[in-house]
Amino acid sequence: MLSAASKDKKSTTERSLIEKYHLGPLALHTGLVVSCVTYAVGGAYLFLSIERPEEMKRRAKAIFKFQELKDQFLGNLSSLQPETDRILETYTKKLMYMLEDAHNAHAFEHFIIPNGVPKDMWSFSSALVFTTTTVIPVGYGYIFPVSAYGRICLVAYALLGIPLTLVTMADTGKFAAQLVTRWFGENMAIPAAIFVCLLFAYPLVVGWILCSTSSITFLDSVYFSLTSIFTIGFGDLTPDMNVIHMVVFLAVGVILVTITLDIVAAEMIDRVHYMGRHVGKAKQLAGKMFQLAQSLNMKQGLVSGVGQLHALARFGMLVGKDDVEKTVPEDGVIAFSPDVMDGLDFVDNLSIYSRRSRHSAGNSARNLFLS
């Protein structure tokens, strides 16, 4: 009973510590980074074991061909003195054709030229650069597999390694962006500006370091840095750089680009949403103002119409009064009043004067018109 209770208490304490210090997400991020590093190192050993024997065979073959071509040239040159120019031209063409192969050129540079320093193309450092630039992916093209088995393994290695590395880079960048967000709060304008400045300064600083430690110029160093951290990687420049420094430079640069894009994109999206919300509110306000203007315009039109009707009514009453006054002369004399109208009755006499005498003087047509 006591052991079970102590185990439960211990597990509860461990869970509380994990939740308090956010050890779960941190372990996930660390696991991704360790997996990515292990994948790159394991791939370096894999391709080294595949391509190193192939390099040895190609080197021996290239050295034999160079020696054979050299012997042919010297033999022809001593026996055919008049055709020296043609022999020299033929030798040069064959030599240039052989040097088009990277392994032949490497063998000629390090093993045929006097005082050449022997140097293997496939070493652990070069293999690590190869796997790192494959999965990031930059792809300088300094070295590459030439055997069929190595190329098949490269396809499978890249199909699994590139998504793993991209997920690791994105996760690391997002984790760093969350830390920055907690530090600065909701205001993301300041960290966005800081990381943009860092993104511009990073290639300049690395370029200055490369310019100081290698034989390339400052402009070429900055060019190499930019094409590397943005995963362009033309491979046209090969600065003398330590392998570990190269890997760290690439990883930090790509993560910096990821963080900057994440923060700047989040800030731009927030601004776009803010503008969209305010544009929607402005549209609603404009619609309400338009409806209010329409209602005010209708009320004003109704008031104006009623006023016009009142004015017309007043004008009609005045005109009617003037006409009545003008139709009845002041002396009461009508211009023409025939006497024959006194004896005529209306068709409906009953409705007009049914209670009066039909032929009385007050019920005549003349008096009806004048009444």
C-alpha positions in Angstrom: 0.0 0.0 0.0 2.8 2.4 0.9 4.8 1.7 -2.2 1.7 2.2 -4.4 0.9 5.5 -2.7 4.5 6.6 -3.1 4.5 5.7 -6.7 1.3 7.6 -7.3 2.8 10.6 -5.5 6.0 10.4 -7.5 4.1 10.2 -10.8 1.9 13.2 -9.8 5.0 15.2 -9.0 6.6 14.4 -12.3 3.4 15.4 -14.2 3.2 18.7 -12.3 6.9 19.4 -13.1 6.3 18.6 -16.8 3.3 20.9 -16.9 5.0 23.6 -15.0 8.1 23.9 -17.1 6.5 22.8 -20.4 8.8 19.9 -20.7 6.5 18.0 -23.0 6.7 20.4 -25.9 10.4 21.0 -25.2 11.1 17.3 -25.4 9.2 17.1 -28.7 11.3 20.0 -30.2 14.5 18.5 -28.9 13.5 15.1 -30.3 13.0 16.5 -33.8 16.3 18.3 -33.8 18.2 15.2 -32.5 16.4 13.0 -35.1 17.4 15.4 -37.9 21.0 15.5 -36.8 21.2 11.8 -36.5 19.6 11.4 -39.9 22.3 13.6 -41.5 25.2 11.9 -39.7 23.9 8.5 -40.5 23.4 9.4 -44.1 27.0 10.7 -44.3 28.3 7.3 -43.1 26.0 5.5 -45.5 27.0 7.5 -48.6 30.7 7.4 -47.6 30.5 3.6 -47.4 28.9 3.4 -50.8 30.8 6.1 -52.8 34.3 5.8 -51.3 35.1 2.4 -53.0 33.6 3.8 -56.3 35.9 6.8 -56.0 39.0 4.6 -55.5 38.2 2.6 -58.6 37.6 5.7 -60.7 40.7 7.3 -59.4 42.9 4.3 -60.4 41.3 4.2 -63.8 41.8 7.9 -64.3 45.5 7.8 -63.3 46.0 4.9 -65.6 44.4 6.7 -68.5 46.4 9.9 -67.9 49.7 7.9 -67.7 48.8 6.0 -71.0 47.9 9.3 -72.7 51.2 10.8 -71.5 53.2 7.9 -72.8 51.5 8.0 -76.2 52.1 11.7 -76.5 55.8 11.4 -75.6 56.3 8.4 -77.9 54.7 10.1 -80.9 56.5 13.4 -80.2 59.9 11.6 -80.4 59.2 9.5 -83.5 57.2 12.0 -85.6 59.0 15.3 -85.3 57.4 17.1 -88.3 53.9 16.4 -87.0 54.5 17.9 -83.5 51.7 20.5 -83.8 49.1 17.9 -84.8 50.2 15.5 -82.1 50.1 18.3 -79.4 46.6 19.4 -80.6 45.3 15.8 -80.4 46.8 15.3 -77.0 45.2 18.5 -75.7 41.8 17.5 -77.0 41.9 14.1 -75.4 43.1 15.6 -72.1 40.3 18.2 -72.0 37.8 15.5 -72.8 39.0 13.4 -69.8 39.0 16.4 -67.5 35.3 16.9 -68.1 34.7 14.1 -65.6 34.8 15.4 -62.0 36.7 12.3 -60.7 39.2 12.5 -63.5 39.8 16.2 -62.8 40.2 15.6 -59.1 42.7 12.8 -59.8 44.6 14.9 -62.3 44.7 17.8 -59.8 45.8 15.9 -56.7 47.7 12.9 -58.1 49.2 13.7 -61.5 50.4 17.3 -61.0 53.8 17.4 -59.3 53.6 18.3 -55.6 49.8 17.8 -55.6 48.3 17.2 -52.2 46.3 13.9 -52.1 42.8 14.6 -51.1 39.8 12.3 -51.2 36.5 13.6 -52.6 34.5 11.4 -50.3 35.5 11.9 -46.7 33.3 12.1 -43.6 33.3 15.9 -43.7 32.4 16.1 -47.4 29.7 13.4 -46.9 28.2 15.4 -44.0 28.1 18.5 -46.2 26.5 16.5 -48.9 23.7 15.0 -46.7 23.1 18.4 -45.0 22.8 20.2 -48.3 20.5 17.4 -49.5 18.0 17.5 -46.7 17.9 21.3 -46.1 17.8 21.4 -49.3 20.6 23.6 -50.8 22.3 21.2 -53.1 25.6 22.8 -53.9 26.7 20.0 -56.1 30.3 19.9 -54.8 30.1 16.1 -54.7 27.5 13.7 -55.8 27.0 9.9 -56.0 28.1 8.3 -59.3 27.2 4.7 -58.6 23.8 3.3 -59.4 23.3 2.0 -55.9 24.3 5.4 -54.4 21.8 7.3 -56.6 19.0 5.0 -55.7 19.8 5.5 -52.0 19.9 9.2 -52.6 16.4 9.3 -53.9 15.0 7.3 -50.9 17.1 9.4 -48.5 15.9 12.7 -49.9 12.2 11.6 -49.9 12.4 10.9 -46.2 15.0 13.4 -45.1 13.7 16.6 -46.8 10.2 16.5 -45.1 11.8 15.6 -41.8 14.2 18.5 -42.0 11.6 21.0 -43.2 9.3 20.0 -40.3 12.1 20.4 -37.9 13.1 23.8 -39.2 9.4 24.9 -39.2 8.9 23.6 -35.7 12.0 25.2 -34.4 11.1 28.5 -36.0 7.6 28.4 -34.6 8.9 27.6 -31.2 11.2 30.5 -31.3 8.4 32.8 -32.6 6.2 31.7 -29.7 8.9 32.6 -27.2 9.3 36.0 -28.8 5.5 36.5 -28.8 5.5 35.7 -25.0 8.3 38.2 -24.5 6.8 41.1 -26.5 3.1 40.3 -25.9 0.5 41.0 -28.6 2.6 43.8 -30.3 4.4 41.9 -33.0 5.6 44.9 -34.9 8.8 45.2 -32.8 9.9 41.6 -33.1 9.1 41.6 -36.9 11.3 44.6 -37.4 14.1 43.0 -35.3 14.1 39.8 -37.2 14.0 41.5 -40.6 17.1 43.5 -39.5 18.7 40.3 -38.4 17.9 38.6 -41.7 19.6 41.4 -43.6 22.6 41.5 -41.2 23.2 37.8 -41.0 24.5 37.4 -44.6 26.7 40.5 -44.2 28.3 39.2 -41.0 28.9 35.7 -42.5 30.2 37.3 -45.7 32.7 39.4 -43.7 33.9 36.3 -41.9 34.2 34.3 -45.1 36.0 37.2 -46.8 38.5 37.4 -43.8 39.2 33.6 -43.6 39.1 32.6 -47.3 40.3 33.8 -50.7 36.9 35.0 -52.0 35.8 38.7 -52.1 33.3 40.3 -49.8 30.7 40.5 -52.6 31.1 36.8 -53.4 30.9 36.0 -49.7 27.6 37.8 -49.3 26.3 36.3 -52.5 27.2 32.8 -51.2 25.5 33.5 -47.9 22.3 34.7 -49.5 22.1 31.8 -51.9 22.7 29.4 -49.1 20.2 30.6 -46.4 17.5 31.0 -49.0 18.1 27.4 -50.2 19.1 28.5 -53.7 22.6 26.9 -53.7 24.0 27.3 -57.2 27.2 25.8 -56.1 29.3 28.1 -58.3 31.4 29.2 -55.2 33.4 26.9 -52.9 34.8 28.9 -50.0 37.3 27.2 -47.7 35.0 26.6 -44.7 35.0 24.2 -41.8 32.4 21.5 -42.1 30.9 22.1 -38.7 30.8 25.9 -39.3 29.1 25.2 -42.7 26.4 23.1 -41.1 25.8 25.5 -38.3 25.7 28.4 -40.7 23.2 26.7 -42.9 21.0 25.6 -40.0 20.9 29.0 -38.3 20.4 30.8 -41.5 17.4 28.7 -42.6 15.9 28.8 -39.1 16.3 32.6 -39.1 14.5 32.9 -42.5 11.7 30.6 -41.2 11.2 32.7 -38.0 11.3 36.0 -39.9 8.7 34.7 -42.4 6.5 33.3 -39.7 6.5 36.5 -37.6 6.2 38.9 -40.5 3.5 36.8 -42.1 1.6 36.7 -38.9 1.8 40.5 -38.5 0.7 41.0 -42.1 -2.2 38.7 -41.7 -3.3 40.5 -38.5 -3.1 43.8 -40.3 -5.1 42.4 -43.3 -7.7 41.0 -40.9 -7.8 44.3 -39.0 -8.3 46.3 -42.2 -10.9 43.8 -43.4 -12.9 44.1 -40.2 -12.8 47.9 -40.3 -13.7 47.9 -44.0 -16.7 45.8 -43.1 -17.7 48.2 -40.3 -17.2 51.1 -42.7 -19.5 49.5 -45.2 -22.2 48.9 -42.6 -21.9 52.5 -41.4 -22.0 53.8 -44.9 -25.2 51.7 -45.5 -26.8 53.1 -42.4 -25.9 56.6 -43.3 -27.3 56.1 -46.8 -30.5 54.7 -45.4 -30.7 57.7 -43.0 -30.1 60.1 -45.9 -32.8 58.4 -47.9 -35.3 58.6 -45.1 -34.5 62.3 -44.5 -34.8 63.0 -48.1 -38.2 61.2 -48.2 -39.4 63.2 -45.2 -38.2 66.4 -46.7 -40.0 65.6 -49.9 -43.2 64.8 -48.1 -43.1 68.0 -46.2 -42.4 69.9 -49.4 -45.2 68.2 -51.2 -47.7 68.8 -48.3 -46.6 72.5 -48.3 -47.1 72.7 -52.0 -50.6 71.2 -51.7 -51.4 73.7 -48.9 -50.2 76.5 -51.1 -52.3 75.3 -54.1 -55.3 74.9 -51.8 -54.9 78.4 -50.5 -54.4 79.7 -54.1 -57.5 77.8 -55.3 -59.6 79.3 -52.5 -58.5 82.8 -53.3 -59.1 82.3 -57.0 -62.6 80.8 -56.3 -63.5 83.7 -54.1 -62.4 86.3 -56.6 -64.4 84.5 -59.4 -67.6 84.5 -57.2 -67.2 88.1 -56.5 -66.6 88.9 -60.1 -69.6 86.9 -61.3 -72.1 88.9 -59.2 -72.2 92.6 -60.0 -72.4 95.1 -57.3 -75.7 96.6 -58.5 -77.3 93.0 -58.6 -78.2 93.3 -62.3 -77.6 90.3 -64.6 -76.7 90.9 -68.2 -79.4 88.7 -69.7 -82.2 86.8 -68.0 -84.9 85.5 -70.4 -88.5 85.3 -69.0 -89.2 82.1 -70.7 -87.1 80.3 -68.0 -89.8 81.0 -65.4 -92.2 78.5 -66.8 -89.7 75.6 -67.3 -89.4 72.9 -64.8 -86.4 70.5 -64.1 -86.8 66.9 -64.9 -86.5 66.0 -61.2 -88.6 68.7 -59.7 -89.5 66.5 -56.8 -85.9 66.3 -55.5 -85.3 70.0 -55.7 -88.5 71.6 -54.4 -90.9 68.9 -53.6 -92.3 70.7 -50.6 -93.0 73.9 -52.5 -95.5 75.0 -55.1 -94.3 74.0 -58.5 -95.2 77.3 -60.2 -94.3 79.6 -57.4 -92.0 82.5 -58.2 -89.4 81.2 -55.7 -89.1 77.8 -57.5 -88.5 79.0 -61.0 -85.3 77.9 -62.8 -84.0 81.5 -62.7 -84.3 81.7 -59.0 -82.6 78.3 -58.6 -79.6 79.4 -60.6 -79.4 82.6 -58.6 -79.9 81.1 -55.2 
